[in-house]
Amino acid sequence: MAKSAKLMPTNNDLADNAKQVSIGVLQACLVDAVDLYNGTRQAHWNVKGPHFGSLHALFETFYTELAADADEIAERIVQLGGIANGTTQVLAAGTRLPAYPTALQGGMDHVRALTERYAQVAKSLRLSIEETDEAGDADTADLLTGLSRAMDKKLWMLEAHLAPDTAP
């Protein structure tokens, strides 16, 4: 959403400038969250190899949580008087993530591809926290802080799969 977009009527008393900033930031986060959801589903559907069971289940947990996160982001956009845009066309035009490599099958190949994308989203969330906080929207900054914490945990869980086995 452009910073000059018309706000929908709401009794939310946050300053219009803060709403505009937050809606723009949240829309970018929404696009990334849905794109990351789709990439994680792609990995879930196509993972193969010796770690199939654990990765298949992990990816399902992640995309289920991402769906809830995207819903929280979209609802905050609407609370602020914006329109949440999650259509395929908006996603394709607005994602900040690289295209997910659809030919991947190996479990660790998926883990590496997802690790790159989860790290990018985690970084974007931290920048978004600062931007919405500076605009005066503590509630959106708080929402994004929670999402950032959860994203860092998912990133850690992915990276743990890439560490060398230290068992004797």
C-alpha positions as CSV (number, residue, x, y, z in Angstrom):
1,M,0.0,0.0,0.0
2,A,1.4,3.4,-1.0
3,K,1.9,5.9,1.8
4,S,-0.6,8.2,0.1
5,A,-3.4,5.6,-0.1
6,K,-6.8,6.5,1.2
7,L,-7.5,5.0,4.7
8,M,-10.8,3.3,5.3
9,P,-12.9,4.7,8.1
10,T,-12.0,3.5,11.6
11,N,-12.2,4.7,15.1
12,N,-8.6,3.7,15.8
13,D,-7.0,6.9,17.1
14,L,-3.5,6.3,15.9
15,A,-2.2,9.2,13.8
16,D,-2.9,8.9,10.1
17,N,0.8,9.1,9.3
18,A,1.6,6.3,11.6
19,K,-1.2,4.2,10.1
20,Q,0.1,4.9,6.6
21,V,3.7,3.8,7.5
22,S,2.5,0.7,9.4
23,I,0.1,-0.3,6.6
24,G,2.9,-0.1,4.0
25,V,5.3,-2.0,6.3
26,L,2.7,-4.6,7.1
27,Q,1.7,-5.1,3.5
28,A,5.4,-5.9,2.6
29,C,5.5,-8.3,5.6
30,L,2.3,-10.0,4.5
31,V,3.6,-10.6,1.0
32,D,6.8,-12.1,2.4
33,A,4.9,-14.2,4.9
34,V,2.6,-15.7,2.3
35,D,5.5,-16.3,-0.1
36,L,7.5,-18.0,2.7
37,Y,4.4,-20.1,3.5
38,N,4.2,-21.2,-0.2
39,G,7.9,-22.0,-0.3
40,T,7.6,-24.0,2.9
41,R,4.6,-25.9,1.5
42,Q,6.6,-26.6,-1.6
43,A,9.3,-28.1,0.6
44,H,6.8,-30.1,2.6
45,W,5.2,-31.6,-0.4
46,N,8.5,-32.6,-2.2
47,V,11.0,-33.4,0.5
48,K,12.8,-36.8,0.1
49,G,15.7,-38.5,1.7
50,P,16.7,-40.0,5.0
51,H,15.3,-37.1,7.0
52,F,11.9,-37.2,5.3
53,G,9.7,-37.9,8.3
54,S,11.2,-35.2,10.6
55,L,11.5,-32.6,7.9
56,H,8.0,-33.3,6.5
57,A,6.5,-32.7,10.0
58,L,8.7,-29.7,10.7
59,F,7.8,-28.0,7.5
60,E,4.1,-28.6,8.2
61,T,4.4,-27.0,11.6
62,F,6.2,-24.0,10.1
63,Y,3.6,-23.4,7.3
64,T,0.7,-23.8,9.7
65,E,2.3,-21.1,12.0
66,L,3.0,-18.9,9.0
67,A,-0.6,-19.0,7.9
68,A,-1.6,-17.8,11.4
69,D,1.1,-15.1,11.3
70,A,-0.1,-13.9,7.9
71,D,-3.6,-13.7,9.2
72,E,-2.4,-11.5,12.2
73,I,-0.5,-9.2,9.8
74,A,-3.5,-8.9,7.4
75,E,-5.9,-8.2,10.3
76,R,-3.7,-5.5,11.6
77,I,-3.6,-3.8,8.2
78,V,-7.4,-3.7,8.2
79,Q,-7.6,-2.5,11.9
80,L,-5.5,0.5,10.8
81,G,-7.9,1.3,7.9
82,G,-6.0,-0.4,5.1
83,I,-6.8,-3.2,2.7
84,A,-4.8,-6.4,3.1
85,N,-3.7,-7.5,-0.3
86,G,-2.7,-11.2,-0.6
87,T,-3.7,-12.1,-4.2
88,T,-1.3,-14.1,-6.3
89,Q,-0.7,-11.1,-8.5
90,V,0.2,-8.9,-5.5
91,L,2.5,-11.6,-4.1
92,A,4.3,-12.2,-7.4
93,A,4.9,-8.5,-7.9
94,G,5.8,-7.6,-4.3
95,T,7.8,-10.4,-2.7
96,R,11.2,-9.6,-1.5
97,L,12.2,-13.2,-1.4
98,P,14.0,-15.1,-4.3
99,A,11.9,-17.6,-6.2
100,Y,11.8,-21.0,-4.4
101,P,13.6,-23.6,-6.5
102,T,10.8,-26.0,-7.4
103,A,13.0,-28.9,-8.6
104,L,14.5,-29.5,-5.1
105,Q,13.8,-32.8,-3.5
106,G,16.7,-33.6,-1.1
107,G,15.9,-32.8,2.5
108,M,19.0,-30.7,3.2
109,D,18.6,-28.9,-0.1
110,H,15.2,-27.8,1.1
111,V,16.6,-26.9,4.5
112,R,19.3,-24.7,2.9
113,A,16.8,-23.0,0.6
114,L,14.4,-22.3,3.5
115,T,17.2,-21.1,5.8
116,E,18.1,-18.4,3.3
117,R,14.5,-17.3,3.1
118,Y,13.7,-17.5,6.8
119,A,16.9,-15.4,7.5
120,Q,15.8,-12.8,5.0
121,V,12.3,-12.5,6.5
122,A,13.8,-12.3,10.0
123,K,16.0,-9.4,8.9
124,S,13.0,-7.6,7.3
125,L,10.9,-8.1,10.4
126,R,13.6,-6.4,12.6
127,L,13.8,-3.5,10.2
128,S,10.0,-3.3,10.2
129,I,9.9,-3.2,14.0
130,E,12.2,-0.1,13.9
131,E,10.2,1.6,11.2
132,T,6.8,1.2,12.8
133,D,8.1,2.1,16.2
134,E,9.7,5.3,14.9
135,A,6.3,6.1,13.2
136,G,4.6,5.9,16.6
137,D,2.8,2.6,16.2
138,A,3.9,0.6,19.3
139,D,1.2,-2.0,18.8
140,T,2.3,-2.9,15.3
141,A,6.0,-2.9,16.5
142,D,4.9,-5.2,19.3
143,L,3.1,-7.6,16.8
144,L,6.2,-7.6,14.6
145,T,8.5,-8.2,17.6
146,G,6.5,-11.4,18.4
147,L,6.7,-12.5,14.8
148,S,10.5,-11.8,14.7
149,R,11.1,-13.9,17.8
150,A,9.2,-16.8,16.3
151,M,11.0,-16.4,13.0
152,D,14.4,-16.5,14.7
153,K,13.3,-19.7,16.4
154,K,12.4,-21.3,13.1
155,L,15.6,-20.1,11.6
156,W,17.5,-21.7,14.5
157,M,15.7,-25.0,14.0
158,L,16.5,-25.0,10.3
159,E,20.2,-24.2,10.9
160,A,20.4,-27.0,13.5
161,H,19.8,-29.5,10.7
162,L,22.8,-28.1,8.8
163,A,25.2,-28.5,11.6
164,P,27.6,-31.4,11.5
165,D,26.7,-34.5,13.5
166,T,28.7,-34.3,16.7
167,A,27.7,-37.8,18.1
168,P,30.6,-40.1,18.8
